[in-house]
Amino acid sequence: MADAKELVIRDLSPEQCLAELARHHFGRLAYSFRDRVDIEPISYVLEDGWLYARTSHGAKLRTVQHHPYVAFEIDDVRGPTDWTSVVVRGTIYFIDRERGGSEEELYERAVKILRSLDSGILTEADVAPHRTELFRIHVDEVTGRRASLG
């Protein structure tokens, strides 16, 4: 008789969570306003405790500018008993190049970071040229879980 295996779910350490975030580049941003919670898919890059991303003008942008506390989640699902999930809670900050000074330097740094994912970002070759608003989310809190058959 083969050994029976059962599902084991383990918490990830903060270091393991950050490693998962660095390995992936697509997740979901959750934000709320009044009695409504929205979730939007976004691509991102993790750098020095920040998630860098971009978006287009619209309702999401206006909402998170007034309510900057967000959650962000990634999942790596290989099967119903083999998955990893990481959740970040933090504050979203929009990067406004027009403010000048250190904000312009931060904008240029953010562009460079995002181009590590896609070299065409904010160039003539950009596949999403409408996504001109850059932002970053500070990783205030990170938690994660991993499932496997033990």
N, C-alpha and C positions, 0 to 999 in steps of 0.2 A: 504494500500500500504506500503510495506516495505521501510525503509530508504535506499536510494541509497548510496553506498560507492564508494569512488574514491581512486585511488592510491596516497599515500603520501610517498615521499622520503625525508628522513631527514639526515643531516650530523651527524656523530658521533663525540663526543669529543675525544681528544687524550687518555683519560683514558678509554673510552668505546672501542676504537680501540685496546688498549693494552690488555684489558680483553678478547676481541675476539681472539687476537693472542695467548694468554695464553690458551684459551679453545680448540683451534685447534692445529693440529700437521702435517698438510699436506697443501702445497701450491705450487706456481709456481714462479720460479726465472727467471727474465727477464734481459738480458744483451745484449750489442751491441758491434759490431766491424765493423768499416767502415760503409757500407750501409746495414748491415744485423743485424736484431734483432732476438734473439732466446729466447725461453721460455722452461724451463725444470721443470718437477715436482720434488719436494723434500719433505722429511719429516724434521721436525725441532722441536726445543724446544726454547721457549722464556725464557730468564733469564736476569734480571737486564738491560733491554734495548738493549739486543743483541739477535739475532736469531742464534742458534747453529745448524749446519748441517754437513753433510759429502757427499763426492762425490768420483768418481773414476778418475783415470788419463784419460786425453783425451783433445779434442779440447776445451771444456767448461773451463776446468782448465787453459789452456794456455791463453785463451781469457781474462778471468776475472782477471788473474794475471797482465795483461798489461792495462786493462781498468776496474778498480775496482768499478766503480759506477754502482749500480744495482737497480732494482725494484723487489719487492716481493709482491705477492697477495694471499689472501685467500678469499674464498667465502663460505657462508653457504646458500644454496638455498633450500628452503622448497617448493617453488612454484613460479609462475611468478609474484605474488604480495606479496611475503613473502620471502625476502632475505636480507642478510648482506654481504657487501664486504669491505675489508680493504686492503689498498696499503701502503707499506713501501718503502721509498727511502733511500738508504744508501750506505755505503762503505763496500766491502767484504774484509776480512782479513783472510789469510790462516795461520793455526797454525802449525808451524814446530818444532816438538819435538827435532829434531837434533841440533837446535841452542843452546839447553841447557838453564840453568838458569831459568829465569822467564817464558820463552817460554815453557819449559818442564812442569812447574807448570800449566800453562794455558792449555796445552795439557791434562794433567791429570784431570783438572777441566772440560774441555769440554767432555772428555770421561764419566765422572760421570754424567754430565748434560744429555748427549745423552742416557745414560743407564737408565735414569728415564723414557724414552719412550720405550726402548727395552733393557732388561737386557743382551741380547746376543750380543750386538754391540761390535765388536773387540774382540770376544772370539771364541772358537771352535764352538759355537752354532750360530754364525752370519749367518743370511740368505742372506746377501749381503757382503761377505768377500772382494769383489773387491773395496768396498767403504772405502778406507783407508785414504783419504785426509780430514782432519777436517778443518772447517772454521766457521767464524761467521760474521754476518752482523750487523753493528751498525745501530740502528733505528734513523737515522738523522731526518726523517720526516715521519709522519704517518697520513693518512686520511682515512675516511670511510664513508659509506652511508648505510642506512637501509630503505627497502621498506616495506610498510604494507598498508592494506586497512583502511582508516581513517573514 
